[in-house]
Amino acid sequence: MNRRKVPKFKFDRRIGKNIWDSKRSSLNKRNYGSEQHGNKPKKRLTDYGIRLLAKQKMKIYCSNLTESKL
C-alpha cells in the first residue's frame, strides 16, 4: 500500500462524511458547510454521483489506489 500524502481529515471535508469514524473530525461539530453560504440544504445526488462518491471513498480509504487497480 502507498503512504497517504495528504492529511486524512481533508478527505472528510471533501466528501462530506466522516470516513474514519474519528471524534476529531470537523464534521462531528456541525453537519453543514462553513462560512457565509454553508447553511444551505445539500442538493440531491444522482445515481451516478452516488456511485462516484462510493468509488472515491474506496480510493481514499485504501490509500490512493489507481484506476487500473480498481
Backbone as JSON, one array per atom type, in Angstrom:
{
  "sequence": "MNRRKVPKFKFDRRIGKNIWDSKRSSLNKRNYGSEQHGNKPKKRLTDYGIRLLAKQKMKIYCSNLTESKL",
  "N": [[0.83, -1.18, 0.0], [0.36, 2.25, -0.64], [1.73, 5.18, 0.87], [-0.19, 7.59, 2.55], [-0.39, 10.88, 1.4], [-1.65, 13.2, 2.03], [-3.28, 14.9, 4.7], [-5.73, 13.03, 6.5], [-8.16, 14.12, 7.35], [-8.79, 16.09, 5.6], [-9.88, 14.75, 3.48], [-12.28, 13.94, 4.59], [-13.68, 16.38, 4.75], [-13.8, 17.0, 2.04], [-15.39, 14.97, 0.92], [-17.58, 15.04, 2.56], [-18.47, 13.45, 4.61], [-17.85, 11.56, 7.6], [-15.34, 9.59, 7.27], [-13.45, 8.12, 8.69], [-14.47, 7.61, 11.19], [-13.8, 9.2, 13.42], [-13.45, 11.14, 16.38], [-12.32, 13.6, 16.23], [-12.93, 14.78, 13.85], [-14.03, 17.51, 11.84], [-16.57, 17.42, 10.9], [-18.16, 16.31, 12.8], [-18.83, 18.33, 14.49], [-20.56, 20.09, 13.2], [-23.17, 19.77, 10.81], [-23.21, 21.05, 8.39], [-21.83, 23.17, 5.85], [-19.0, 25.38, 6.24], [-18.56, 28.94, 6.72], [-20.08, 31.79, 5.0], [-22.08, 30.96, 3.13], [-22.65, 28.39, 3.86], [-24.81, 27.2, 5.15], [-26.81, 26.15, 3.55], [-29.28, 23.93, 2.16], [-28.31, 20.62, 1.14], [-27.8, 19.48, -2.2], [-29.6, 16.96, -3.99], [-28.13, 13.88, -4.79], [-27.4, 12.27, -7.92], [-27.81, 8.97, -9.37], [-25.42, 8.3, -10.59], [-23.7, 10.07, -9.25], [-23.78, 9.05, -6.65], [-22.57, 6.54, -7.0], [-20.04, 7.38, -7.87], [-19.13, 8.77, -5.63], [-18.94, 6.65, -3.79], [-16.9, 5.2, -5.0], [-14.77, 7.03, -4.81], [-14.5, 7.18, -2.04], [-13.57, 4.59, -1.52], [-11.11, 4.65, -2.88], [-9.75, 6.56, -1.37], [-9.78, 5.44, 1.2], [-8.3, 3.12, 0.91], [-5.81, 4.12, 0.54], [-4.9, 5.85, -1.85], [-5.38, 4.31, -4.35], [-4.92, 3.35, -7.76], [-6.65, 3.84, -10.9], [-6.48, 1.57, -12.49], [-6.07, -0.48, -10.68], [-8.47, -0.65, -9.39]],
  "CA": [[0.0, 0.0, 0.0], [1.07, 3.52, -0.68], [1.57, 6.03, 2.04], [-1.08, 8.73, 2.31], [0.41, 12.1, 1.36], [-2.49, 14.31, 2.44], [-3.96, 14.59, 5.96], [-6.96, 12.31, 6.21], [-9.36, 14.89, 7.65], [-9.13, 16.86, 4.4], [-10.76, 13.89, 2.69], [-13.6, 14.02, 5.22], [-14.33, 17.62, 4.33], [-14.03, 16.97, 0.61], [-16.51, 14.07, 0.63], [-18.74, 15.49, 3.33], [-18.84, 12.44, 5.59], [-16.76, 11.14, 8.48], [-14.9, 8.28, 6.77], [-12.57, 7.42, 9.63], [-15.17, 7.47, 12.48], [-12.97, 9.84, 14.42], [-14.1, 12.21, 17.15], [-11.66, 14.86, 15.91], [-13.37, 15.29, 12.56], [-14.8, 18.74, 11.93], [-17.95, 17.13, 10.51], [-18.91, 15.95, 14.01], [-19.24, 19.55, 15.16], [-21.72, 20.65, 12.51], [-23.47, 18.97, 9.62], [-23.34, 21.94, 7.25], [-20.57, 23.76, 5.47], [-18.59, 26.57, 6.98], [-18.58, 30.26, 6.09], [-21.31, 32.54, 4.82], [-23.09, 30.24, 2.36], [-22.57, 26.98, 4.22], [-26.0, 26.67, 5.81], [-27.81, 25.84, 2.54], [-29.53, 22.49, 2.07], [-27.49, 19.93, 0.15], [-28.53, 19.02, -3.37], [-29.76, 15.52, -4.07], [-27.2, 13.26, -5.73], [-27.93, 11.34, -8.9], [-27.27, 7.62, -9.21], [-24.01, 8.36, -10.98], [-22.98, 10.75, -8.18], [-23.67, 8.13, -5.51], [-21.55, 5.53, -7.33], [-18.74, 8.04, -7.92], [-18.74, 9.05, -4.25], [-18.52, 5.38, -3.2], [-15.6, 4.87, -5.58], [-13.78, 7.93, -4.24], [-14.27, 6.75, -0.66], [-12.74, 3.38, -1.56], [-9.76, 5.04, -3.26], [-9.14, 7.27, -0.25], [-9.64, 4.56, 2.35], [-7.23, 2.17, 0.61], [-4.65, 4.99, 0.33], [-4.5, 6.27, -3.21], [-5.39, 3.3, -5.4], [-5.04, 3.87, -9.11], [-7.84, 3.38, -11.63], [-6.28, 0.21, -13.0], [-6.17, -1.43, -9.58], [-9.88, -0.8, -9.03]],
  "C": [[0.87, 1.25, 0.0], [0.84, 4.28, 0.62], [0.71, 7.24, 1.67], [-0.28, 10.01, 2.41], [-0.34, 13.32, 1.85], [-3.13, 13.95, 3.78], [-5.36, 14.03, 5.72], [-8.22, 13.1, 6.53], [-9.74, 15.81, 6.49], [-10.06, 16.05, 3.5], [-12.17, 13.9, 3.26], [-14.35, 15.26, 4.75], [-14.66, 17.61, 2.85], [-15.26, 16.12, 0.27], [-17.76, 14.48, 1.39], [-19.24, 14.49, 4.34], [-17.61, 12.06, 6.4], [-16.36, 9.72, 8.1], [-14.22, 7.47, 7.85], [-13.24, 7.16, 10.98], [-14.35, 8.04, 13.63], [-13.75, 10.95, 15.13], [-13.52, 13.57, 16.79], [-12.15, 15.49, 14.62], [-14.23, 16.54, 12.73], [-16.26, 18.52, 11.55], [-18.79, 16.69, 11.71], [-19.46, 17.2, 14.7], [-20.48, 20.15, 14.52], [-21.94, 19.85, 11.23], [-23.74, 19.85, 8.41], [-21.97, 22.56, 6.98], [-20.24, 25.01, 6.27], [-18.79, 27.82, 6.13], [-19.98, 30.76, 5.81], [-22.41, 31.72, 4.14], [-23.15, 28.76, 2.72], [-23.84, 26.39, 4.76], [-27.13, 26.41, 4.81], [-28.07, 24.33, 2.55], [-28.7, 21.86, 0.95], [-28.37, 19.46, -1.01], [-28.57, 17.5, -3.39], [-28.82, 14.96, -5.13], [-27.93, 12.36, -6.71], [-27.35, 9.96, -8.62], [-25.79, 7.58, -9.55], [-23.18, 9.01, -9.87], [-22.78, 9.87, -6.97], [-22.59, 7.09, -5.78], [-20.16, 6.15, -7.35], [-18.23, 8.35, -6.52], [-18.26, 7.78, -3.54], [-17.15, 4.97, -3.72], [-14.49, 5.74, -5.0], [-13.47, 7.57, -2.79], [-13.35, 5.54, -0.61], [-11.3, 3.73, -1.92], [-9.04, 5.72, -2.11], [-8.85, 6.32, 0.9], [-8.51, 3.56, 2.14], [-5.95, 2.88, 0.19], [-4.19, 5.03, -1.13], [-4.36, 5.13, -4.21], [-5.48, 3.96, -6.76], [-6.28, 3.3, -9.76], [-7.68, 1.94, -12.08], [-6.41, -0.83, -11.9], [-7.62, -1.62, -9.1], [-10.55, -1.72, -10.03]]
}
